[in-house]
Structures are given as structure tokens and as C-alpha cells.
Amino acid sequence: MALEKQVDPMYKWKLLKQYQLAIPSETFTIQPCLRKMTIPANALQGIAEVTKLTDLINSAVKEIISEYQTAGHDIPLLQSTEIGPFDAPHLASAKLSRAIQIVEAACAQLSFAVANPGHVATNKSYGFEEPAGLQVVTTANVADILLGKPDGLSVDEIAKQSGLDPNRLGRILRMLATKHCFQEVKPNVFANNRISMQLASMNPVSGLIGNMTDESFKAASMLGDTMRDPKTAFSTSADDSAFYRAFKIPFFDFYDTTTGETKRDRFAQAMVGWGEVTGRAMLPKSYAWESVPVDSTICDVGGGNGHAMLGLVKKFPQLKVILQDLPAVVQQGRDYWKTERPEAIDQKRVEFVPIDFFADQPVSGCDFYYLRHVLHDWPTSDCLKILTKIRKSMGSSSRLLIHEFVLQHAVRDPSVANQAPEPLLANYGMGRIRLYQQDMNMMNLFNSQERTLQEFVDMGTKTGFKFEKLWDAGEAGLVEFTAV
């Protein structure tokens, strides 16, 4: 008699109860040789969950296929190096974006659910190896070396052109190819694919990857020490951040040092890459701009070179823009607009006004005040100072738009809209993991944070604002306030 059939069915029942397994609507019958045992409904929850996850994946994939076919496109192969029709966030419909998030979330949750938990905890998406490998190949311009080489190059040739050791480089490339970044087309022969093309030097995303796997990664290695040190454990000062512990200087001052100067251009490229990846071009689609009166003025506070506003006024030229940032940054913005949209300067549709938003108030009387990924650089105490100065500049009909990541709890909350379908985590899990990774990145770099909607509302209430609406802006949200 097989060992399995000798197991007492009551022992099986105890195991089922211990692991809380259940099937939702049907009974499940086990017929061992000893006697028949019927398990009540809701006895195999694990089977029901993985089945539901596969159903979500199948349904979402059908939606993705439909969106591509409706637009007259095929889904790009992973091996392709061509730009896909929906690669930029603003090009994808809300339906397509949601379906992709469901696939990302459900595939990850399904694999985590069925795999050995020790395997997941030590080996599946939690390692340091990928950032370390990406730093090597990005710095060495490996993706550039492979441009125009669809059949790939041997690792010896790549190593020769990059100046790296072929044995080590080959092992790094194979690890990355196993995560679908690059492809190994023959043994020890590697080529680009859709993912590795993001590492090419002409792609601004490569600057973002370089920055995240260098300065940010080194800072992250100091987070544990920073949180355990009594001097820094509860501080929100940038001088007590993990970055400061790693580099002995605040983040923004770093790029004026001898070491930082060599990485300053990459950081500037990284900010462009950040905008492309997170959907800066979503702004024209994320608010009812078509109903805004002609000649309405938007004050972009801390707007850098004004790239977000540039895309907006291209779509809605009836708007006026005032760009405010530090003097040197405003000058960069002036030069940028002279190249990209000189007629806006000539027609006085854009102005450039320097500001230190801790010392100065923004230009008064604008119709909109816009903050894009500004508050996440600062602890709440400083955010309140920034918002207070904006509030003093606003008129009775002015509106504040905060364009930032809006975090959700991983558990379901009846008061929160737009939660993921069950059994996914309420916040879409791995489908929106960047938001929570970026929250940690802000912690490491500045002792600051990304925030939940309630945290934005609380800051607004304390500084004289009334929350009006959360607009969908892709990965980010557009939080609208009026003046109280």
C-alpha cells in the first residue's frame, strides 16, 4: 500500500485547518483507502487564490491584446530593439495601463504564492546583484557596444571594447539576461533586447539607472546603520540621512564636490529619464485643461527647466506659465525654452522668475500653483513652510496642484477608491512597486518621503487649503486643492 494512502484522513484535515486552506463554494472529497472524508466549503483557499490570479492574468492579457489590435499593432517581442507603440506612459490608455499593472501584480503574486518561501525571500526580486550588475554594464556602455548587432557579440569582444574582464563581464551579462535584460543568443554571445536598450547612453533612462545603482544604491547600504544610530534614528534632517552617512555631505551639495562633478551631467540626464519613465507627459491628460479660461497663469514652483510645462503649453497654448526655481536653474530653463519653444518667450507666454521657496513667496495672483515631485524631497516640517508661502500668494479662486506619487496601504481600506481587484494587494503590489521603492529612496537621500492621500490632505489642512480631488496621472497622482 502506498505511504500516501496510509495517512489518516483526520491528519490531513488537521493540516488543512493549520494552513487555512479552503475552496470557496464547493465541497472537496478525499477518498483514501481507509474511509471517505468530505471537506466543507471554503476548505482550500490557496487553490482558490492561485486560480483567481491566473484568471486575472488571462483576462488582463486579453485586454492588452485587444488594445494593441485595436490600434493596429502587434505586441513587441521581448527580443526586439525597436520602440513599441505604447512604450511612453502617456501613449497608453487607462485601460491598457491598468491591465499591465494587473499582469505585473498577479504574475508576481502567483509566483510568490507557489514558490518555496525561502526561495522567494532570498532569491526572487530581493537581491543586490541586479543593481550591482546594472551599474557595471551601464558605466561600461555595454548596450552602446551592442547597438546595430542583432546577432550579438562574443563576451570577449564586448570586454575588449569596454575594458572589462571577460570572465566577470560574461557572468554579469548572463545573470542580467536571466532577468531578461540583454539576451544570450549563443553561448557567451550577447545582444540587446527591449530592456537593455534602456541602458544605451542616448536614452535618458540610462542616466536614471546609473544614478540609482550608484549614488542611491551606496546610500541605501547605510540605511540600517542610520536607523540604529541613536543620533540619526529619529531625525528628519538631510544631514542625518543614509546618503550623508555614505558620502559625508548632503545630496544636493554632493554634485558640487570633486567626485560629484563627474556625475553631475548623469544626474541631469537621470531627471529627464525619471520624467519619461514616470509619465511627465501625462500632465496634459491628467486635468480638465480644456475648460480652463484663456490666459490662465500657472506658476510652476520648483519646476526645474520647465519641461513639464513645456509639454502642457504645446497641447494648450492658451495657457501662460511662470517658471520659478533657483537662479541658476531658471537660467537653464530660459535656455531650454529658447531651443524648444522660442515663440512662447517672444509672445510672453512664459516668464522666468528666480525663487528660494523657503525664503521667498511665489509670484502672487496666479490661477494655478503647480508642484511636481518637489514635496517628496523634504520632510513634512519643510513641506508645511513651502505650502504656507504658496497659500499667501494665492487668490480666492487660485488652485494648487501637487503632482506626486500617492501611496496606498497594502491592505484594503473601504475609504480608498481605485483599489486593485482581489486577491491582489489593494495597492497593486508589484504592479506599482516603484512608488514604494521611491519612498525608500527619498528616505535614504533626504530623510524625506512619498505620501498617502491622507498625508497630503493633512498638510493642506494645516496650511490653509481644502482638498478637492485626486486626478489620475498615471503612476503619479494630481492632488487638487483650493484656498480656504
C-alpha positions in Angstrom: 0.0 0.0 0.0 1.4 3.4 -0.9 2.5 5.5 2.0 0.2 8.4 0.9 -2.8 6.1 1.2 -1.9 5.1 4.7 -2.2 8.6 6.1 -5.1 9.1 8.4 -7.6 11.4 6.8 -8.1 13.2 10.1 -4.4 14.1 10.0 -5.0 15.6 6.5 -7.9 17.6 7.9 -5.7 19.0 10.7 -3.1 20.0 8.1 -5.8 21.7 6.0 -7.0 23.7 9.1 -3.5 24.6 10.1 -2.7 26.2 6.8 -6.2 27.6 6.4 -6.8 26.1 3.0 -10.3 26.2 1.6 -12.4 26.2 -1.6 -14.9 29.0 -1.6 -18.2 27.5 -3.0 -17.8 23.7 -3.4 -17.1 20.7 -1.3 -13.9 18.8 -1.9 -13.9 15.0 -1.5 -10.8 13.0 -0.5 -11.2 9.2 -0.8 -8.3 7.5 0.9 -8.3 3.7 1.2 -9.3 3.9 4.9 -12.5 5.8 4.6 -14.2 8.6 2.8 -13.9 12.2 4.1 -15.7 15.3 2.8 -14.1 18.7 3.4 -16.6 21.5 3.8 -16.9 24.5 1.5 -14.1 27.2 2.0 -11.6 24.5 2.8 -8.9 25.2 0.1 -8.4 28.9 0.0 -4.9 28.6 -1.5 -6.2 26.8 -4.6 -8.9 29.4 -5.0 -6.4 32.2 -4.7 -4.0 30.9 -7.3 -6.9 30.1 -9.6 -8.2 33.6 -9.3 -4.8 35.0 -10.0 -4.5 33.0 -13.2 -8.0 34.2 -14.2 -6.9 37.8 -13.6 -3.8 37.3 -15.8 -5.8 35.7 -18.6 -8.4 38.4 -18.6 -5.8 41.2 -18.5 -3.7 39.7 -21.3 -6.9 39.6 -23.5 -7.4 43.3 -22.8 -3.8 44.1 -23.6 -4.0 42.1 -26.9 -7.3 43.9 -27.7 -5.7 47.4 -27.1 -2.8 46.6 -29.4 -5.0 45.1 -32.1 -7.4 48.0 -32.0 -4.5 50.3 -32.6 -3.3 48.2 -35.4 -0.1 46.9 -33.7 1.4 43.7 -32.6 2.8 43.3 -29.1 6.6 43.8 -29.4 8.7 40.8 -28.8 11.0 40.9 -25.8 13.9 40.3 -28.1 13.0 43.4 -30.2 15.1 46.5 -30.1 12.5 48.7 -31.8 10.4 51.3 -29.9 7.0 50.0 -29.1 3.8 52.0 -29.8 2.9 52.3 -26.1 6.4 52.5 -24.5 5.9 56.0 -23.2 3.3 56.2 -20.3 1.2 58.9 -21.9 0.7 56.9 -25.0 -1.1 54.0 -23.2 -4.8 54.2 -22.5 -6.0 54.0 -18.9 -7.5 50.6 -19.8 -4.1 49.3 -21.1 -2.2 50.7 -18.2 -4.5 49.1 -15.7 -4.3 45.7 -17.5 -0.5 45.9 -17.5 -0.5 46.6 -13.8 -2.7 43.6 -13.1 -0.4 41.3 -15.1 2.7 42.6 -13.2 1.0 42.3 -9.9 -0.8 38.9 -10.5 2.3 37.2 -12.0 4.5 38.3 -9.1 1.9 37.3 -6.5 1.3 34.0 -8.2 5.0 33.1 -8.4 5.5 34.2 -4.8 2.5 32.1 -3.7 3.5 28.8 -5.2 7.3 29.0 -4.8 9.2 28.0 -1.7 9.1 31.0 0.7 12.8 30.7 1.5 13.5 30.8 -2.3 11.3 33.9 -2.6 12.9 35.7 0.4 16.5 35.1 -0.7 16.3 34.9 -4.5 13.3 36.4 -6.1 13.5 40.2 -6.7 15.1 40.9 -3.4 18.8 40.7 -4.3 21.6 43.3 -4.5 23.1 41.5 -7.6 20.9 43.2 -10.3 21.7 46.8 -9.2 25.4 45.9 -9.0 25.4 44.3 -12.4 23.4 47.1 -14.0 25.9 49.6 -12.6 28.8 47.8 -14.3 27.2 47.4 -17.7 25.8 50.9 -17.8 29.1 52.6 -16.8 30.8 50.5 -19.4 28.3 51.4 -22.1 27.7 47.7 -23.0 24.3 48.5 -24.6 26.0 51.0 -26.9 28.6 48.4 -27.9 25.8 46.1 -28.9 23.8 48.7 -30.9 23.3 47.5 -34.5 24.5 44.0 -33.7 21.3 41.9 -33.8 23.3 38.7 -33.9 25.2 39.8 -30.8 28.9 39.9 -29.9 31.1 37.5 -28.0 31.8 38.4 -24.5 35.5 38.6 -25.4 34.7 41.3 -27.9 32.4 43.2 -25.6 35.1 43.0 -22.9 37.8 44.2 -25.2 35.7 47.3 -26.2 34.6 48.1 -22.7 38.0 47.4 -21.0 36.5 44.8 -18.6 37.5 41.3 -17.6 35.7 38.9 -20.0 35.1 36.2 -17.4 33.4 38.6 -14.9 31.5 40.5 -17.6 30.2 37.3 -19.1 28.8 36.2 -15.7 27.2 39.6 -15.1 25.6 39.6 -18.5 24.3 36.1 -18.1 22.7 37.0 -14.7 21.1 40.0 -16.3 19.9 38.0 -19.3 18.3 35.6 -16.9 16.3 38.6 -15.7 15.5 39.4 -19.4 17.9 42.4 -19.6 20.1 41.6 -22.7 19.8 38.2 -24.4 22.3 35.4 -24.7 21.8 34.4 -28.4 24.5 31.8 -28.4 26.8 30.5 -25.6 28.8 33.5 -24.5 27.3 35.7 -27.2 25.1 38.6 -26.1 22.7 41.0 -27.8 20.4 43.8 -26.8 16.7 43.5 -26.3 13.8 45.8 -25.3 15.0 46.1 -21.8 18.7 46.6 -22.4 18.0 49.3 -24.9 17.1 51.4 -21.9 20.7 51.3 -20.9 22.0 52.9 -24.1 23.7 56.2 -23.4 21.5 58.2 -25.7 18.5 57.0 -23.7 18.0 59.3 -20.6 16.7 56.3 -18.7 20.3 55.1 -18.7 21.2 58.1 -16.6 18.5 57.3 -14.1 19.7 53.7 -13.9 23.3 54.9 -13.4 22.3 57.2 -10.6 20.0 54.8 -8.9 22.6 52.0 -8.9 25.5 54.3 -7.9 24.7 57.1 -5.5 21.3 55.9 -4.4 22.5 52.3 -4.0 25.5 53.2 -1.9 23.3 55.4 0.3 20.8 52.5 0.7 23.6 50.3 2.1 23.8 52.8 5.1 20.1 52.8 5.9 20.3 50.1 8.6 23.2 51.8 10.4 21.4 55.2 10.1 18.2 53.7 11.7 20.1 52.1 14.6 22.3 55.1 15.5 20.6 57.0 18.3 21.9 60.3 16.8 20.2 59.7 13.5 17.4 57.2 14.2 14.6 59.7 14.6 16.0 62.7 12.8 14.4 64.2 9.6 17.5 66.3 8.8 19.2 65.7 5.5 22.5 65.8 7.5 21.3 62.6 9.3 20.3 60.7 6.2 21.8 57.5 4.9 23.2 59.4 2.0 25.1 61.8 4.3 26.5 58.8 6.2 27.7 57.3 2.9 29.1 60.5 1.3 29.7 62.9 4.3 27.7 65.6 2.5 24.0 66.4 1.8 22.7 65.1 -1.6 22.3 68.3 -3.5 25.7 69.6 -2.3 27.4 66.4 -3.4 27.3 67.4 -7.1 29.5 70.5 -6.3 32.3 68.2 -4.9 35.2 66.9 -6.9 33.7 63.4 -7.0 30.1 64.7 -7.6 31.1 66.9 -10.5 32.0 63.9 -12.6 28.4 62.6 -12.1 26.5 65.9 -12.4 25.6 65.5 -16.1 24.4 62.0 -15.4 22.2 63.3 -12.6 20.7 65.9 -15.0 20.1 63.1 -17.5 18.6 61.0 -14.8 16.0 63.6 -14.0 14.9 63.6 -17.7 14.8 59.8 -17.6 12.7 60.0 -14.4 10.2 62.2 -16.1 10.0 59.8 -19.1 9.6 56.7 -17.0 7.0 58.2 -14.6 5.0 60.0 -17.2 5.8 63.7 -17.1 3.9 63.9 -20.4 0.7 62.7 -18.6 0.0 66.2 -17.3 -2.0 67.4 -20.4 -4.2 64.3 -20.0 -4.5 64.5 -16.2 -6.6 67.6 -15.6 -9.6 69.3 -17.3 -7.3 71.9 -19.0 -9.7 72.3 -21.9 -12.2 74.0 -19.5 -9.6 76.4 -18.1 -10.1 80.1 -19.3 -7.8 81.5 -21.9 -4.7 83.2 -20.5 -4.9 81.4 -17.1 -1.5 81.5 -15.5 0.3 78.5 -14.0 3.1 79.1 -11.5 5.5 76.1 -11.7 7.2 76.3 -8.3 10.5 74.4 -8.2 9.9 73.4 -11.8 13.5 72.9 -12.9 13.9 73.8 -16.5 10.1 73.7 -17.0 10.0 70.5 -19.0 6.6 69.6 -17.6 5.1 72.9 -18.5 6.6 72.8 -22.0 4.5 69.7 -22.8 1.4 71.3 -21.4 1.6 74.6 -23.4 2.3 72.6 -26.5 -1.1 71.0 -26.1 -2.8 74.1 -24.6 -1.1 77.2 -26.0 -3.8 79.4 -24.4 -2.1 79.0 -21.0 0.6 81.2 -19.5 3.5 79.9 -17.4 5.7 81.4 -14.7 8.7 79.2 -14.0 10.2 79.6 -10.6 13.3 77.9 -9.2 16.8 78.9 -8.0 18.5 81.5 -10.2 20.9 79.1 -11.9 18.1 76.6 -12.6 15.9 79.3 -14.0 18.6 80.3 -16.4 18.8 76.7 -17.6 15.1 76.8 -18.1 15.4 80.0 -20.2 18.0 78.4 -22.4 15.9 75.2 -22.7 12.8 77.1 -23.8 14.8 79.2 -26.3 15.6 76.0 -28.0 12.4 74.1 -27.6 9.7 76.8 -27.8 11.2 80.2 -28.5 7.8 81.7 -29.6 6.5 81.3 -26.1 9.2 83.6 -24.9 8.7 86.0 -27.7 5.0 86.2 -27.1 5.5 86.4 -23.3 3.6 83.2 -22.7 6.3 82.1 -20.3 8.3 84.1 -17.6 11.3 83.1 -15.6 11.4 84.3 -12.0 14.0 83.1 -9.5 12.9 82.0 -6.1 14.2 80.4 -2.9 10.9 78.8 -1.8 12.0 78.7 1.8 12.8 82.5 1.9 10.5 83.9 -0.8 6.9 83.8 -1.7 5.9 82.7 -5.3 4.5 85.2 -7.7 1.1 86.4 -6.4 -2.2 86.1 -8.0 -1.7 83.1 -10.4 -4.6 80.9 -11.3 -2.7 77.7 -10.6 0.3 76.8 -8.4 2.0 73.6 -9.5 4.4 71.4 -7.6 5.8 68.4 -9.4 7.9 65.9 -7.3 9.0 68.8 -5.1 7.5 67.9 -1.7 8.9 64.4 -1.7 12.4 65.9 -1.4 11.5 67.4 2.0 10.4 66.3 5.5 6.9 67.4 6.4 8.1 70.3 8.5 9.7 71.9 5.5 6.7 71.0 3.2 4.5 73.0 5.5 6.8 76.0 5.1 6.6 75.7 1.3 2.8 75.3 1.3 2.3 78.2 3.7 4.2 80.6 1.3 2.2 79.4 -1.7 -1.0 79.9 0.3 -0.1 83.5 1.0 0.4 84.1 -2.8 -2.9 82.6 -3.8 -6.1 84.5 -4.7 -9.5 83.3 -3.7 -10.0 81.4 -6.9 -6.5 80.0 -7.2 -5.9 76.3 -7.2 -2.9 74.2 -6.0 -1.9 71.1 -8.0 0.5 68.7 -6.3 1.9 66.2 -8.8 3.5 63.4 -6.8 3.3 59.7 -6.1 0.3 58.9 -3.9 0.9 55.8 -1.8 -1.8 53.4 -0.8 -1.8 50.8 2.0 -1.2 47.2 1.0 -4.4 46.2 2.9 -7.9 47.0 1.8 -9.4 50.2 3.1 -13.1 50.9 2.4 -12.4 54.7 2.3 -9.9 54.4 -0.6 -11.0 54.3 -4.2 -9.4 52.6 -7.2 -8.1 49.5 -5.3 -6.8 46.5 -7.2 -9.2 43.6 -7.8 -9.0 40.7 -5.3 -6.9 38.7 -4.5 -4.3 41.2 -5.5 -2.9 43.5 -2.8 -5.0 46.6 -2.6 -2.2 48.8 -3.9 -1.5 46.6 -6.9 1.6 45.1 -5.3 4.4 44.6 -7.8 2.4 46.4 -10.4 3.1 49.7 -8.6 6.3 48.8 -6.7 8.2 51.8 -7.9 6.1 54.1 -5.7 7.3 52.3 -2.5 10.8 51.9 -3.7 10.9 55.6 -4.4 9.6 56.2 -0.9 12.6 54.4 0.5 14.9 56.2 -1.9 13.6 59.6 -0.6 14.2 58.2 2.9 17.8 57.3 2.0 18.7 60.5 0.1 16.9 63.2 2.1 15.2 61.8 5.2 12.0 62.7 3.3 9.2 60.6 1.9 6.4 59.9 -0.6 3.0 60.3 1.0 -0.5 58.9 1.1 -3.5 60.9 0.0 -4.4 61.5 3.7 -1.0 62.8 4.4 -1.3 65.3 1.6 -4.8 66.3 2.8 -3.4 66.8 6.4 -0.6 69.0 5.2 -3.1 71.0 3.1 -5.5 71.5 6.1 -2.6 72.7 8.3 -1.6 75.4 5.7 -5.0 76.8 4.7 -6.1 74.5 1.8 -9.2 72.5 1.1 -8.8 69.1 -0.7 -10.9 69.0 -3.9 -10.0 65.9 -6.0 -7.3 63.3 -6.8 -6.8 63.2 -10.5 -5.3 60.1 -12.2 -1.9 61.0 -13.6 -0.5 57.6 -14.5 1.9 56.3 -11.9 1.6 59.6 -10.0 -1.5 61.4 -8.8 -2.5 65.1 -9.2 -3.9 66.3 -5.9 -6.0 69.4 -6.3 -6.6 71.9 -3.5 -8.4 75.3 -3.3 -7.6 78.1 -0.8 -9.7 78.2 2.3 
